Protein backbone atom coordinates (compact mmCIF):
# COMPACT_ATOMS: atom_id res chain seq x y z
CA UNK A 1 0.00 0.00 0.00
CA UNK A 2 1.01 3.62 -0.47
CA UNK A 3 1.70 5.15 2.92
CA UNK A 4 0.72 8.77 2.39
CA UNK A 5 -1.69 11.49 3.48
CA UNK A 6 -5.38 10.75 2.89
CA UNK A 7 -7.07 13.79 4.44
CA UNK A 8 -6.70 17.56 4.70
CA UNK A 9 -5.60 19.25 7.90
CA UNK A 10 -8.98 20.97 8.11
CA UNK A 11 -10.88 17.67 7.88
CA UNK A 12 -8.66 15.99 10.44
CA UNK A 13 -9.00 18.89 12.88
CA UNK A 14 -12.79 18.88 12.40
CA UNK A 15 -12.78 15.21 13.39
CA UNK A 16 -10.70 15.94 16.48
CA UNK A 17 -12.83 18.91 17.52
CA UNK A 18 -16.00 16.82 17.26
CA UNK A 19 -14.60 14.10 19.51
CA UNK A 20 -15.91 13.84 23.06
CA UNK A 21 -13.50 11.15 24.30
CA UNK A 22 -10.37 10.86 22.14
CA UNK A 23 -7.74 8.20 22.79
CA UNK A 24 -4.14 9.13 21.97
CA UNK A 25 -1.25 6.70 21.73
CA UNK A 26 2.02 6.01 19.95
CA UNK A 27 4.44 3.18 19.38
CA UNK A 28 5.42 0.77 22.13
CA UNK A 29 8.47 1.95 24.11
CA UNK A 30 8.05 5.62 23.18
CA UNK A 31 10.99 7.94 22.61
CA UNK A 32 11.12 11.72 22.97
CA UNK A 33 9.27 12.42 19.73
CA UNK A 34 6.54 9.90 20.51
CA UNK A 35 5.98 11.24 24.01
CA UNK A 36 6.23 14.84 22.83
CA UNK A 37 3.63 14.18 20.13
CA UNK A 38 1.14 12.61 22.54
CA UNK A 39 1.68 15.40 25.09
CA UNK A 40 1.40 18.22 22.53
CA UNK A 41 -1.88 16.98 21.05
CA UNK A 42 -3.31 16.07 24.46
CA UNK A 43 -2.57 19.55 25.78
CA UNK A 44 -4.05 21.18 22.69
CA UNK A 45 -7.28 19.17 22.95
CA UNK A 46 -7.57 19.71 26.71
CA UNK A 47 -7.21 23.45 26.18
CA UNK A 48 -10.45 23.16 24.16
CA UNK A 49 -12.19 21.44 27.05
CA UNK A 50 -11.93 17.89 25.69
CA UNK A 51 -11.47 14.91 28.01
CA UNK A 52 -8.44 13.06 26.67
CA UNK A 53 -7.17 9.53 27.37
CA UNK A 54 -3.45 9.76 26.52
CA UNK A 55 -1.59 6.46 26.80
CA UNK A 56 2.08 5.45 26.60
CA UNK A 57 2.80 1.71 26.56
CA UNK A 58 6.00 -0.09 27.39
CA UNK A 59 9.13 1.17 29.13
CA UNK A 60 9.59 4.93 29.04
CA UNK A 61 13.04 6.40 29.55
CA UNK A 62 13.21 8.01 32.99
CA UNK A 63 14.77 11.12 31.43
CA UNK A 64 11.57 11.96 29.51
CA UNK A 65 8.96 10.54 31.87
CA UNK A 66 9.13 13.74 33.92
CA UNK A 67 7.90 15.83 30.98
CA UNK A 68 4.32 14.90 31.88
CA UNK A 69 2.42 16.34 34.80
CA UNK A 70 0.70 14.00 37.23
CA UNK A 71 -2.34 12.51 35.49
CA UNK A 72 -1.52 13.83 32.01
CA UNK A 73 -0.47 10.42 30.71
CA UNK A 74 -1.64 6.90 31.47
CA UNK A 75 1.52 4.82 31.62
CA UNK A 76 1.05 1.11 30.92
CA UNK A 77 4.30 -0.77 31.38
CA UNK A 78 2.98 -4.22 30.46
CA UNK A 79 -0.07 -5.72 28.78
CA UNK A 80 -2.87 -4.15 26.81
CA UNK A 81 -3.66 -0.43 26.75
CA UNK A 82 -6.95 0.07 24.97
CA UNK A 83 -9.51 2.89 24.83
CA UNK A 84 -12.55 3.10 27.07
CA UNK A 85 -15.95 2.00 25.78
CA UNK A 86 -16.97 5.60 25.03
CA UNK A 87 -13.94 6.39 22.84
CA UNK A 88 -15.06 8.13 19.65
CA UNK A 89 -11.68 8.66 17.95
CA UNK A 90 -8.29 6.97 18.38
CA UNK A 91 -5.25 8.94 17.28
CA UNK A 92 -2.05 7.03 16.54
CA UNK A 93 1.03 9.26 16.54
CA UNK A 94 4.59 8.77 15.27
CA UNK A 95 3.99 5.33 13.78
CA UNK A 96 1.93 3.54 11.19
CA UNK A 97 3.30 0.08 11.86
CA UNK A 98 1.17 -2.70 13.32
CA UNK A 99 4.30 -4.28 14.78
CA UNK A 100 4.78 -1.25 17.06
CA UNK A 101 1.20 -1.19 18.37
CA UNK A 102 0.90 -4.54 20.13
CA UNK A 103 -0.65 -2.86 23.17
CA UNK A 104 -3.79 -1.86 21.23
CA UNK A 105 -3.44 -3.51 17.81
CA UNK A 106 -6.45 -5.80 18.06
CA UNK A 107 -8.71 -2.96 19.21
CA UNK A 108 -7.56 -0.71 16.37
CA UNK A 109 -8.20 -3.46 13.81
CA UNK A 110 -11.71 -3.94 15.17
CA UNK A 111 -12.52 -0.19 14.98
CA UNK A 112 -10.86 1.17 11.78
CA UNK A 113 -13.55 3.82 11.38
CA UNK A 114 -12.34 5.47 14.59
CA UNK A 115 -8.61 5.54 13.83
CA UNK A 116 -6.71 8.68 12.82
CA UNK A 117 -2.97 8.74 12.14
CA UNK A 118 -0.32 11.47 12.26
CA UNK A 119 3.20 10.41 11.27
CA UNK A 120 6.44 11.32 9.50
CA UNK A 121 7.86 7.89 8.68
CA UNK A 122 8.47 6.60 5.17
CA UNK A 123 6.78 3.25 5.66
CA UNK A 124 3.58 2.21 7.35
CA UNK A 125 0.62 -0.16 7.32
CA UNK A 126 -3.10 0.46 6.92
CA UNK A 127 -3.48 1.39 10.59
CA UNK A 128 -5.36 4.66 10.07
CA UNK A 129 -7.64 5.19 7.06
CA UNK A 130 -7.68 8.91 7.90
CA UNK A 131 -4.07 10.07 8.20
CA UNK A 132 -1.54 12.82 7.63
CA UNK A 133 1.95 11.60 6.73
CA UNK A 134 4.71 14.13 6.08
CA UNK A 135 8.05 12.45 5.42
CA UNK A 136 9.62 15.87 4.94
CA UNK A 137 9.29 16.63 8.63
CA UNK A 138 12.13 15.85 11.03
CA UNK A 139 9.77 14.76 13.81
CA UNK A 140 6.15 13.89 14.35
CA UNK A 141 5.83 16.95 16.56
CA UNK A 142 6.80 19.02 13.51
CA UNK A 143 3.90 17.43 11.60
CA UNK A 144 1.62 18.38 14.50
CA UNK A 145 2.45 22.08 14.22
CA UNK A 146 0.12 22.55 11.24
CA UNK A 147 -2.59 20.52 12.98
CA UNK A 148 -2.45 22.55 16.19
CA UNK A 149 -2.25 25.81 14.24
CA UNK A 150 -5.41 24.73 12.38
CA UNK A 151 -7.03 24.15 15.77
CA UNK A 152 -6.23 27.76 16.69
CA UNK A 153 -4.54 26.81 19.96
CA UNK A 154 -1.52 28.86 21.14
CA UNK A 155 1.67 26.96 21.88
CA UNK A 156 2.30 28.73 25.16
CA UNK A 157 3.02 32.12 26.73
CA UNK A 158 5.48 34.42 25.03
CA UNK A 159 8.56 36.21 26.33
CA UNK A 160 8.90 34.17 29.54
CA UNK A 161 10.09 30.71 30.47
CA UNK A 162 7.28 28.20 30.95
CA UNK A 163 7.18 24.46 31.64
CA UNK A 164 4.67 21.81 30.56
CA UNK A 165 3.42 23.69 27.52
CA UNK A 166 2.52 22.58 24.01
CA UNK A 167 5.67 24.36 22.81
CA UNK A 168 7.83 22.35 25.19
CA UNK A 169 6.36 19.05 24.02
CA UNK A 170 6.89 19.97 20.36
CA UNK A 171 10.46 21.10 21.06
CA UNK A 172 11.32 17.83 22.81
CA UNK A 173 10.25 15.80 19.77
CA UNK A 174 12.05 18.12 17.38
CA UNK A 175 15.28 18.20 19.40
CA UNK A 176 15.53 14.51 20.20
CA UNK A 177 14.68 13.29 16.68
CA UNK A 178 17.37 15.55 15.19
CA UNK A 179 20.05 14.70 17.75
CA UNK A 180 19.68 18.17 19.23
CA UNK A 181 19.80 19.69 15.74
CA UNK A 182 22.92 17.78 14.60
CA UNK A 183 21.34 15.31 12.16
CA UNK A 184 20.83 15.99 8.47
CA UNK A 185 17.05 16.30 8.99
CA UNK A 186 17.65 19.57 10.85
CA UNK A 187 17.05 21.86 7.89
CA UNK A 188 16.10 25.53 7.77
CA UNK A 189 12.45 24.77 8.59
CA UNK A 190 13.52 22.95 11.74
CA UNK A 191 15.57 25.89 12.98
CA UNK A 192 12.76 28.31 12.14
CA UNK A 193 10.35 26.20 14.17
CA UNK A 194 12.84 25.93 17.03
CA UNK A 195 13.12 29.71 17.11
CA UNK A 196 9.32 30.02 17.24
CA UNK A 197 9.17 27.57 20.14
CA UNK A 198 11.88 29.42 22.07
CA UNK A 199 9.79 32.59 21.84
CA UNK A 200 7.00 30.61 23.53
CA UNK A 201 9.12 30.15 26.66
CA UNK A 202 10.85 26.81 26.03
CA UNK A 203 13.81 26.32 28.37
CA UNK A 204 16.21 24.49 26.02
CA UNK A 205 19.05 24.31 28.56
CA UNK A 206 16.82 22.85 31.25
CA UNK A 207 15.40 20.30 28.83
CA UNK A 208 18.85 19.27 27.64
CA UNK A 209 19.97 18.68 31.20
CA UNK A 210 16.83 16.68 32.00
CA UNK A 211 16.92 14.50 28.90
CA UNK A 212 20.59 14.13 28.05
CA UNK A 213 22.27 14.51 31.44
CA UNK A 214 19.97 12.52 33.69
CA UNK A 215 21.34 9.01 33.33
CA UNK A 216 21.09 6.41 36.07
CA UNK A 217 24.37 5.59 37.90
CA UNK A 218 24.56 2.25 36.09
CA UNK A 219 24.40 3.77 32.61
CA UNK A 220 28.21 4.25 32.25
CA UNK A 221 28.65 0.62 33.32
CA UNK A 222 26.10 -0.52 30.73
CA UNK A 223 27.85 1.57 28.08
CA UNK A 224 31.10 -0.15 29.03
CA UNK A 225 29.48 -3.57 28.57
CA UNK A 226 28.24 -2.56 25.11
CA UNK A 227 31.59 -1.14 24.04
CA UNK A 228 33.39 -4.22 25.34
CA UNK A 229 31.28 -6.28 22.93
CA UNK A 230 32.04 -3.98 19.98
CA UNK A 231 33.14 -5.59 16.73
CA UNK A 232 33.67 -4.10 13.28
CA UNK A 233 32.44 -5.64 10.05
CA UNK A 234 32.23 -4.94 6.33
CA UNK A 235 35.69 -3.44 6.14
CA UNK A 236 35.13 -1.34 9.26
CA UNK A 237 32.03 0.37 7.86
CA UNK A 238 29.70 -1.33 10.35
CA UNK A 239 30.02 -1.40 14.15
CA UNK A 240 27.98 -3.96 16.07
CA UNK A 241 27.43 -4.06 19.83
CA UNK A 242 25.41 -6.53 21.85
CA UNK A 243 23.85 -6.53 25.31
CA UNK A 244 22.47 -9.58 27.08
CA UNK A 245 19.81 -9.63 29.78
CA UNK A 246 22.50 -10.37 32.36
CA UNK A 247 24.22 -7.08 31.50
CA UNK A 248 21.19 -5.16 32.78
CA UNK A 249 20.97 -7.22 35.95
CA UNK A 250 24.65 -6.86 36.77
CA UNK A 251 24.75 -3.08 36.14
CA UNK A 252 21.43 -2.34 37.85
CA UNK A 253 19.96 -0.85 34.69
CA UNK A 254 16.86 -1.33 32.54
CA UNK A 255 16.02 -1.17 28.86
CA UNK A 256 14.87 2.43 29.35
CA UNK A 257 18.50 3.32 30.13
CA UNK A 258 19.55 2.64 26.53
CA UNK A 259 18.76 6.03 24.99
CA UNK A 260 21.53 7.13 22.64
CA UNK A 261 23.85 4.21 23.44
CA UNK A 262 23.73 2.95 19.84
CA UNK A 263 25.49 6.15 18.74
CA UNK A 264 28.68 5.50 20.74
CA UNK A 265 30.73 4.04 17.82
CA UNK A 266 29.67 6.77 15.40
CA UNK A 267 32.64 8.92 16.37
CA UNK A 268 34.97 6.47 14.61
CA UNK A 269 35.97 7.89 11.23
CA UNK A 270 35.52 4.70 9.19
CA UNK A 271 32.22 3.69 10.77
CA UNK A 272 29.18 4.52 8.63
CA UNK A 273 26.60 2.50 10.55
CA UNK A 274 26.18 1.35 14.15
CA UNK A 275 23.99 -1.53 15.31
CA UNK A 276 23.00 -2.28 18.89
CA UNK A 277 21.50 -5.72 19.53
CA UNK A 278 19.69 -6.23 22.84
CA UNK A 279 18.50 -9.61 24.06
CA UNK A 280 14.87 -9.44 25.21
CA UNK A 281 14.32 -13.20 25.48
CA UNK A 282 16.46 -16.20 24.55
CA UNK A 283 14.84 -16.15 21.09
CA UNK A 284 14.11 -12.41 20.65
CA UNK A 285 16.62 -9.65 19.95
CA UNK A 286 15.81 -5.97 19.51
CA UNK A 287 17.99 -4.21 16.95
CA UNK A 288 18.69 -0.49 16.72
CA UNK A 289 20.33 0.84 13.54
CA UNK A 290 21.98 4.24 13.06
CA UNK A 291 23.90 5.67 10.12
CA UNK A 292 25.83 8.82 9.31
CA UNK A 293 24.61 11.31 6.71
CA UNK A 294 26.50 11.59 3.45
CA UNK A 295 29.93 13.17 3.80
CA UNK A 296 29.14 15.45 0.87
CA UNK A 297 25.90 16.86 -0.49
CA UNK A 298 24.34 14.23 -2.73
CA UNK A 299 26.86 11.61 -1.64
CA UNK A 300 26.27 8.03 -0.60
CA UNK A 301 25.01 6.93 2.82
CA UNK A 302 23.56 3.80 4.39
CA UNK A 303 19.75 3.72 4.47
CA UNK A 304 19.11 1.85 7.72
CA UNK A 305 15.35 2.04 7.17
CA UNK A 306 15.92 -0.28 4.22
CA UNK A 307 17.98 -2.64 6.37
CA UNK A 308 15.42 -2.65 9.20
CA UNK A 309 12.67 -3.47 6.69
CA UNK A 310 14.56 -6.71 5.96
CA UNK A 311 13.51 -7.75 9.49
CA UNK A 312 9.98 -6.27 9.25
CA UNK A 313 11.12 -3.16 11.12
CA UNK A 314 11.42 0.43 10.01
CA UNK A 315 12.05 4.04 10.90
CA UNK A 316 14.07 6.68 9.07
CA UNK A 317 16.99 6.58 6.66
CA UNK A 318 19.46 7.29 9.48
CA UNK A 319 17.62 5.75 12.46
CA UNK A 320 15.55 2.59 12.49
CA UNK A 321 14.76 -0.47 14.56
CA UNK A 322 13.52 -4.04 14.31
CA UNK A 323 12.86 -7.17 16.34
CA UNK A 324 14.56 -10.38 15.30
CA UNK A 325 13.13 -13.72 16.39
CA UNK A 326 16.43 -15.49 16.97
CA UNK A 327 19.13 -16.10 19.52
CA UNK A 328 21.78 -13.41 19.92
CA UNK A 329 24.38 -15.35 17.95
CA UNK A 330 21.93 -15.99 15.11
CA UNK A 331 20.77 -12.35 15.16
CA UNK A 332 24.36 -11.15 14.78
CA UNK A 333 24.83 -13.47 11.82
CA UNK A 334 21.57 -12.36 10.17
CA UNK A 335 22.40 -8.68 10.58
CA UNK A 336 25.93 -9.15 9.24
CA UNK A 337 24.60 -11.03 6.22
CA UNK A 338 22.03 -8.31 5.50
CA UNK A 339 24.68 -5.60 5.84
CA UNK A 340 27.08 -7.41 3.53
CA UNK A 341 24.46 -7.78 0.81
CA UNK A 342 23.33 -4.16 1.13
CA UNK A 343 26.84 -2.69 1.17
CA UNK A 344 27.87 -4.54 -1.97
CA UNK A 345 25.93 -1.91 -3.93
CA UNK A 346 26.58 1.06 -1.62
CA UNK A 347 29.81 2.99 -2.23
CA UNK A 348 31.95 4.06 0.69
CA UNK A 349 30.93 7.51 1.94
CA UNK A 350 33.43 10.30 1.82
C-alpha positions as CSV (number, residue, x, y, z in Angstrom):
1,X,0.0,0.0,0.0
2,X,1.0,3.6,-0.5
3,X,1.7,5.2,2.9
4,X,0.7,8.8,2.4
5,X,-1.7,11.5,3.5
6,X,-5.4,10.7,2.9
7,X,-7.1,13.8,4.4
8,X,-6.7,17.6,4.7
9,X,-5.6,19.3,7.9
10,X,-9.0,21.0,8.1
11,X,-10.9,17.7,7.9
12,X,-8.7,16.0,10.4
13,X,-9.0,18.9,12.9
14,X,-12.8,18.9,12.4
15,X,-12.8,15.2,13.4
16,X,-10.7,15.9,16.5
17,X,-12.8,18.9,17.5
18,X,-16.0,16.8,17.3
19,X,-14.6,14.1,19.5
20,X,-15.9,13.8,23.1
21,X,-13.5,11.1,24.3
22,X,-10.4,10.9,22.1
23,X,-7.7,8.2,22.8
24,X,-4.1,9.1,22.0
25,X,-1.3,6.7,21.7
26,X,2.0,6.0,19.9
27,X,4.4,3.2,19.4
28,X,5.4,0.8,22.1
29,X,8.5,2.0,24.1
30,X,8.0,5.6,23.2
31,X,11.0,7.9,22.6
32,X,11.1,11.7,23.0
33,X,9.3,12.4,19.7
34,X,6.5,9.9,20.5
35,X,6.0,11.2,24.0
36,X,6.2,14.8,22.8
37,X,3.6,14.2,20.1
38,X,1.1,12.6,22.5
39,X,1.7,15.4,25.1
40,X,1.4,18.2,22.5
41,X,-1.9,17.0,21.0
42,X,-3.3,16.1,24.5
43,X,-2.6,19.6,25.8
44,X,-4.1,21.2,22.7
45,X,-7.3,19.2,23.0
46,X,-7.6,19.7,26.7
47,X,-7.2,23.5,26.2
48,X,-10.4,23.2,24.2
49,X,-12.2,21.4,27.0
50,X,-11.9,17.9,25.7
51,X,-11.5,14.9,28.0
52,X,-8.4,13.1,26.7
53,X,-7.2,9.5,27.4
54,X,-3.4,9.8,26.5
55,X,-1.6,6.5,26.8
56,X,2.1,5.4,26.6
57,X,2.8,1.7,26.6
58,X,6.0,-0.1,27.4
59,X,9.1,1.2,29.1
60,X,9.6,4.9,29.0
61,X,13.0,6.4,29.6
62,X,13.2,8.0,33.0
63,X,14.8,11.1,31.4
64,X,11.6,12.0,29.5
65,X,9.0,10.5,31.9
66,X,9.1,13.7,33.9
67,X,7.9,15.8,31.0
68,X,4.3,14.9,31.9
69,X,2.4,16.3,34.8
70,X,0.7,14.0,37.2
71,X,-2.3,12.5,35.5
72,X,-1.5,13.8,32.0
73,X,-0.5,10.4,30.7
74,X,-1.6,6.9,31.5
75,X,1.5,4.8,31.6
76,X,1.0,1.1,30.9
77,X,4.3,-0.8,31.4
78,X,3.0,-4.2,30.5
79,X,-0.1,-5.7,28.8
80,X,-2.9,-4.2,26.8
81,X,-3.7,-0.4,26.8
82,X,-6.9,0.1,25.0
83,X,-9.5,2.9,24.8
84,X,-12.5,3.1,27.1
85,X,-15.9,2.0,25.8
86,X,-17.0,5.6,25.0
87,X,-13.9,6.4,22.8
88,X,-15.1,8.1,19.6
89,X,-11.7,8.7,18.0
90,X,-8.3,7.0,18.4
91,X,-5.3,8.9,17.3
92,X,-2.0,7.0,16.5
93,X,1.0,9.3,16.5
94,X,4.6,8.8,15.3
95,X,4.0,5.3,13.8
96,X,1.9,3.5,11.2
97,X,3.3,0.1,11.9
98,X,1.2,-2.7,13.3
99,X,4.3,-4.3,14.8
100,X,4.8,-1.2,17.1
101,X,1.2,-1.2,18.4
102,X,0.9,-4.5,20.1
103,X,-0.7,-2.9,23.2
104,X,-3.8,-1.9,21.2
105,X,-3.4,-3.5,17.8
106,X,-6.4,-5.8,18.1
107,X,-8.7,-3.0,19.2
108,X,-7.6,-0.7,16.4
109,X,-8.2,-3.5,13.8
110,X,-11.7,-3.9,15.2
111,X,-12.5,-0.2,15.0
112,X,-10.9,1.2,11.8
113,X,-13.6,3.8,11.4
114,X,-12.3,5.5,14.6
115,X,-8.6,5.5,13.8
116,X,-6.7,8.7,12.8
117,X,-3.0,8.7,12.1
118,X,-0.3,11.5,12.3
119,X,3.2,10.4,11.3
120,X,6.4,11.3,9.5
121,X,7.9,7.9,8.7
122,X,8.5,6.6,5.2
123,X,6.8,3.2,5.7
124,X,3.6,2.2,7.3
125,X,0.6,-0.2,7.3
126,X,-3.1,0.5,6.9
127,X,-3.5,1.4,10.6
128,X,-5.4,4.7,10.1
129,X,-7.6,5.2,7.1
130,X,-7.7,8.9,7.9
131,X,-4.1,10.1,8.2
132,X,-1.5,12.8,7.6
133,X,1.9,11.6,6.7
134,X,4.7,14.1,6.1
135,X,8.1,12.4,5.4
136,X,9.6,15.9,4.9
137,X,9.3,16.6,8.6
138,X,12.1,15.9,11.0
139,X,9.8,14.8,13.8
140,X,6.1,13.9,14.3
141,X,5.8,17.0,16.6
142,X,6.8,19.0,13.5
143,X,3.9,17.4,11.6
144,X,1.6,18.4,14.5
145,X,2.4,22.1,14.2
146,X,0.1,22.6,11.2
147,X,-2.6,20.5,13.0
148,X,-2.5,22.6,16.2
149,X,-2.3,25.8,14.2
150,X,-5.4,24.7,12.4
151,X,-7.0,24.2,15.8
152,X,-6.2,27.8,16.7
153,X,-4.5,26.8,20.0
154,X,-1.5,28.9,21.1
155,X,1.7,27.0,21.9
156,X,2.3,28.7,25.2
157,X,3.0,32.1,26.7
158,X,5.5,34.4,25.0
159,X,8.6,36.2,26.3
160,X,8.9,34.2,29.5
161,X,10.1,30.7,30.5
162,X,7.3,28.2,30.9
163,X,7.2,24.5,31.6
164,X,4.7,21.8,30.6
165,X,3.4,23.7,27.5
166,X,2.5,22.6,24.0
167,X,5.7,24.4,22.8
168,X,7.8,22.3,25.2
169,X,6.4,19.0,24.0
170,X,6.9,20.0,20.4
171,X,10.5,21.1,21.1
172,X,11.3,17.8,22.8
173,X,10.2,15.8,19.8
174,X,12.1,18.1,17.4
175,X,15.3,18.2,19.4
176,X,15.5,14.5,20.2
177,X,14.7,13.3,16.7
178,X,17.4,15.6,15.2
179,X,20.1,14.7,17.8
180,X,19.7,18.2,19.2
181,X,19.8,19.7,15.7
182,X,22.9,17.8,14.6
183,X,21.3,15.3,12.2
184,X,20.8,16.0,8.5
185,X,17.0,16.3,9.0
186,X,17.7,19.6,10.8
187,X,17.1,21.9,7.9
188,X,16.1,25.5,7.8
189,X,12.5,24.8,8.6
190,X,13.5,22.9,11.7
191,X,15.6,25.9,13.0
192,X,12.8,28.3,12.1
193,X,10.4,26.2,14.2
194,X,12.8,25.9,17.0
195,X,13.1,29.7,17.1
196,X,9.3,30.0,17.2
197,X,9.2,27.6,20.1
198,X,11.9,29.4,22.1
199,X,9.8,32.6,21.8
200,X,7.0,30.6,23.5
201,X,9.1,30.2,26.7
202,X,10.8,26.8,26.0
203,X,13.8,26.3,28.4
204,X,16.2,24.5,26.0
205,X,19.0,24.3,28.6
206,X,16.8,22.8,31.2
207,X,15.4,20.3,28.8
208,X,18.8,19.3,27.6
209,X,20.0,18.7,31.2
210,X,16.8,16.7,32.0
211,X,16.9,14.5,28.9
212,X,20.6,14.1,28.0
213,X,22.3,14.5,31.4
214,X,20.0,12.5,33.7
215,X,21.3,9.0,33.3
216,X,21.1,6.4,36.1
217,X,24.4,5.6,37.9
218,X,24.6,2.2,36.1
219,X,24.4,3.8,32.6
220,X,28.2,4.3,32.2
221,X,28.6,0.6,33.3
222,X,26.1,-0.5,30.7
223,X,27.9,1.6,28.1
224,X,31.1,-0.1,29.0
225,X,29.5,-3.6,28.6
226,X,28.2,-2.6,25.1
227,X,31.6,-1.1,24.0
228,X,33.4,-4.2,25.3
229,X,31.3,-6.3,22.9
230,X,32.0,-4.0,20.0
231,X,33.1,-5.6,16.7
232,X,33.7,-4.1,13.3
233,X,32.4,-5.6,10.1
234,X,32.2,-4.9,6.3
235,X,35.7,-3.4,6.1
236,X,35.1,-1.3,9.3
237,X,32.0,0.4,7.9
238,X,29.7,-1.3,10.3
239,X,30.0,-1.4,14.1
240,X,28.0,-4.0,16.1
241,X,27.4,-4.1,19.8
242,X,25.4,-6.5,21.9
243,X,23.8,-6.5,25.3
244,X,22.5,-9.6,27.1
245,X,19.8,-9.6,29.8
246,X,22.5,-10.4,32.4
247,X,24.2,-7.1,31.5
248,X,21.2,-5.2,32.8
249,X,21.0,-7.2,36.0
250,X,24.6,-6.9,36.8
251,X,24.7,-3.1,36.1
252,X,21.4,-2.3,37.9
253,X,20.0,-0.8,34.7
254,X,16.9,-1.3,32.5
255,X,16.0,-1.2,28.9
256,X,14.9,2.4,29.3
257,X,18.5,3.3,30.1
258,X,19.6,2.6,26.5
259,X,18.8,6.0,25.0
260,X,21.5,7.1,22.6
261,X,23.9,4.2,23.4
262,X,23.7,2.9,19.8
263,X,25.5,6.1,18.7
264,X,28.7,5.5,20.7
265,X,30.7,4.0,17.8
266,X,29.7,6.8,15.4
267,X,32.6,8.9,16.4
268,X,35.0,6.5,14.6
269,X,36.0,7.9,11.2
270,X,35.5,4.7,9.2
271,X,32.2,3.7,10.8
272,X,29.2,4.5,8.6
273,X,26.6,2.5,10.6
274,X,26.2,1.4,14.1
275,X,24.0,-1.5,15.3
276,X,23.0,-2.3,18.9
277,X,21.5,-5.7,19.5
278,X,19.7,-6.2,22.8
279,X,18.5,-9.6,24.1
280,X,14.9,-9.4,25.2
281,X,14.3,-13.2,25.5
282,X,16.5,-16.2,24.5
283,X,14.8,-16.1,21.1
284,X,14.1,-12.4,20.6
285,X,16.6,-9.7,19.9
286,X,15.8,-6.0,19.5
287,X,18.0,-4.2,17.0
288,X,18.7,-0.5,16.7
289,X,20.3,0.8,13.5
290,X,22.0,4.2,13.1
291,X,23.9,5.7,10.1
292,X,25.8,8.8,9.3
293,X,24.6,11.3,6.7
294,X,26.5,11.6,3.4
295,X,29.9,13.2,3.8
296,X,29.1,15.5,0.9
297,X,25.9,16.9,-0.5
298,X,24.3,14.2,-2.7
299,X,26.9,11.6,-1.6
300,X,26.3,8.0,-0.6
301,X,25.0,6.9,2.8
302,X,23.6,3.8,4.4
303,X,19.7,3.7,4.5
304,X,19.1,1.8,7.7
305,X,15.4,2.0,7.2
306,X,15.9,-0.3,4.2
307,X,18.0,-2.6,6.4
308,X,15.4,-2.6,9.2
309,X,12.7,-3.5,6.7
310,X,14.6,-6.7,6.0
311,X,13.5,-7.7,9.5
312,X,10.0,-6.3,9.2
313,X,11.1,-3.2,11.1
314,X,11.4,0.4,10.0
315,X,12.1,4.0,10.9
316,X,14.1,6.7,9.1
317,X,17.0,6.6,6.7
318,X,19.5,7.3,9.5
319,X,17.6,5.8,12.5
320,X,15.5,2.6,12.5
321,X,14.8,-0.5,14.6
322,X,13.5,-4.0,14.3
323,X,12.9,-7.2,16.3
324,X,14.6,-10.4,15.3
325,X,13.1,-13.7,16.4
326,X,16.4,-15.5,17.0
327,X,19.1,-16.1,19.5
328,X,21.8,-13.4,19.9
329,X,24.4,-15.3,17.9
330,X,21.9,-16.0,15.1
331,X,20.8,-12.4,15.2
332,X,24.4,-11.1,14.8
333,X,24.8,-13.5,11.8
334,X,21.6,-12.4,10.2
335,X,22.4,-8.7,10.6
336,X,25.9,-9.1,9.2
337,X,24.6,-11.0,6.2
338,X,22.0,-8.3,5.5
339,X,24.7,-5.6,5.8
340,X,27.1,-7.4,3.5
341,X,24.5,-7.8,0.8
342,X,23.3,-4.2,1.1
343,X,26.8,-2.7,1.2
344,X,27.9,-4.5,-2.0
345,X,25.9,-1.9,-3.9
346,X,26.6,1.1,-1.6
347,X,29.8,3.0,-2.2
348,X,32.0,4.1,0.7
349,X,30.9,7.5,1.9
350,X,33.4,10.3,1.8
